[in-house]
Amino acid sequence: MPIIGVVVFLGLAAQIFIAGLANDFGIGRVTVNGDSVTVDTPTYAGIMGNGNTYKVSAEGARTALTDLNVIDLQKATVVLLKPDGAEMTARADTASLETIRQTATVPGTAHVSDSMGSTGTLDKLFIDWPRQTMKAAGPVSFQLAGGATLDADGLEYDAKTAVWTFKHATVTLPDLPGDTP
């Protein structure tokens, strides 16, 4: 292994150790393989500016030694817990984290659910943690706990203002009491 690889690995080890002291980061086995570092079962947790807490976990993570800023995740899960106790979960087969910009990208489909019983899917998802925004550039589909459905060509969400903006949305409401066909 070239000396730069050793220096990079020691830098990663130091970051992992410091984060471990704060109990917000965990890992399984670490493997250095040529030009990349692979980590089994990584987890990371934090608090957003609005008081929400989050935990990111994955079955595996890989980063190139030449670009430690980008971490590719396999079987990723993000759990968001709001101060009022509401919980939201998102899962994706693959995702990428950019550590400097603190962003996450899901190139495929993210499957979401919440503690109220709603479920959905979002395609081509981009999350910006510092800005507290989320954008799905592809189709989105939600099945709400009350029976309503929402399908759209995309969405933008701003957590600071709690504004959801859907592109070409169709909302289907269940029959309401007293409705006649």
Protein Blocks (a to p, Z undefined) as FASTA:
>chain_A
ZZklmmmmmmmmmmmmmmmmnopaccdddddehjaccdehiadddddfkopacddddfbd
cddfklmmbccdehiadddddfkopacddddfbdcddfklopaddfbbcddddfkopacd
dehiaddfklopacdfbdcddddfkopacddfbdcddfklopacdehiaddddddehiaZ
Z
